[in-house]
Amino acid sequence: MDYIDCDMRALQTKTARFLGKTVLQYLKIQREIFTGYQKRRSMREKRQNLQVREMLRPSRISVRFRP
């Protein structure tokens, strides 16, 4: 039986002999969710850093005054 497709209540009501496998599968899913969250957070931080650098960078338009 595929435990990924089961809802949490069904996972909790499995017999004790499946408990070890169920817990391992649950931890694997949680790790995948957390890894995805970390990747999204990292990309968001990179994007924000780029925006800040763009705002702080001097303008490329140079104005020259002729005497």
C-alpha positions in Angstrom: 0.0 0.0 0.0 1.3 3.5 -0.8 1.4 5.6 2.3 1.9 8.9 0.5 -1.6 8.8 -0.8 -3.1 8.1 2.7 -4.3 11.0 4.8 -2.9 11.5 8.2 -5.7 9.8 10.0 -5.3 6.7 8.0 -1.5 6.8 8.7 -2.2 7.1 12.4 -4.6 4.1 12.5 -2.2 1.7 10.8 -1.2 -1.4 12.9 2.0 -1.3 14.9 3.9 -3.5 12.5 3.6 -0.8 9.9 4.5 2.0 12.3 8.2 2.0 11.5 7.6 2.2 7.8 4.9 4.8 8.2 7.1 7.1 10.3 10.0 6.8 7.9 7.7 7.7 5.0 6.3 10.6 6.9 9.8 11.9 7.8 10.8 11.6 4.1 7.8 13.7 3.0 8.5 16.3 5.7 12.1 16.5 4.6 11.1 17.1 1.0 8.6 19.8 2.0 11.3 21.5 4.2 13.9 21.3 1.4 11.4 22.9 -1.0 10.8 25.6 1.5 14.5 26.3 1.9 14.9 26.5 -1.9 12.1 29.0 -2.3 13.4 31.1 0.6 16.9 31.1 -0.8 15.6 32.3 -4.3 13.5 35.0 -2.6 16.5 36.3 -0.7 18.7 36.3 -3.8 16.0 38.2 -5.7 15.7 40.8 -2.9 19.5 41.2 -2.7 19.6 41.9 -6.4 16.9 44.5 -6.1 18.7 46.2 -3.3 21.9 46.2 -5.3 20.1 47.7 -8.3 18.7 50.5 -6.1 22.1 51.3 -4.5 24.1 51.1 -7.7 24.9 54.6 -9.2 23.1 55.5 -12.3 24.7 54.6 -15.6 23.8 57.9 -17.0 26.7 60.2 -16.6 26.2 63.9 -16.8 29.2 65.9 -17.9 29.4 69.6 -17.4 31.3 71.5 -20.0 33.0 74.7 -18.8 
